[in-house]
Amino acid sequence: MRLLTVLYIVLCFLMGVMLLLSPWLLPWEENYFFIRYSWVQIVASNYYVRGAISGIGVADIALGAWEVARYFHKGRNEASSTLNL
């Protein structure tokens, strides 16, 4: 169970960083869908859309940080409960 929690935390941080940075990098504009569908390029090139995607990345990083805090708080509570036995 701990391994799954750690993997979930790592996934949250990695996806968050990817979503935070990718709308502002060059490969974002050199996309297959931009070439194939012009309306996708219009929508995805909008700064508000880019900001919203980056905001989801920030929320994902915050979720990872919250899970880290919860993981350590839960571990501290389990350790203190075993000492009281």
Secondary structure, DSSP 8 states (H G I E B T S, - for coil): -HHHHHHHHHHHHHHHHHHHHGGGSGGGTS-HHHHH-HHHHHHHTSHHHHHHHHHHHHHHHHHHHHHHHHHHHHHHHHHHHHHT-
